[in-house]
Amino acid sequence: MKKYMIYIGIFIFILILIVCMIPKENNNFELYFIQESQYLLNDGKTSLKIEYFTSDESFKLLESDDVCFLTNEKEDIKFITNVITDRSIHQEYYKNKLFYGREVKIELPKIDTSIKFDKLYFHFKYQGQKYKVFVGSLYIEYSNEISKNIIKSLEGIKHDNFPRLKQIIVELNDEYQIDEIVIGDTICSYYQVEKTLVIHFFDEPYVCHTAYLKIIICNEVYYVGNFKFFYNYELLNSGSIQKCIFIS
């Protein structure tokens, strides 16, 4: 009987040890990444921005010069890149809880061609562990040409029920005959009244407030550089978010 009790005691001890070794999620800490569609013109100065929100005001995900990766879903496109900054932005309430926003600014891949990530994944290390987070989509257009300025003003109209662009209004500095307007790899519908262009932005499943324009006039390409058309302070409530779970 004593022998059985010893075996039972050893078994219970091993079981407790295994349970203690299983990583546990810290239920008091929450971290969400915003899923965003970004259309960027790579002019050598442009950076990619990824926004996240945390329940801990003192939390900071990355430091300058940390190495991270950008990949598509299959990971057959993969770029190593560096973090420029990880800075504080605005605060938001989500599910009756205060969250602190931060923005990671990342160097764009050093490429001389255009590239599209239908689904963009952000890979990084935190406290020695590797993480992979889905952060939306990305289209990068490369151009080494400098376009002359053909616009007077630029304005974006936000969708009523979701933080993405609905229309872009461009006031031209002259009355041009437009051939085509392109954002990313999508030809946009539009109408023109004298010097004013009203461009209909296409449907996007993710947050979208940053884009460039490619306007083709008489077979000549003119770029309107990267522009953030509006700010939104209810990104978490949009539902376009990805929760990241840290294992402790």
Disulfide bonds with the S-S distance in Angstrom:
none
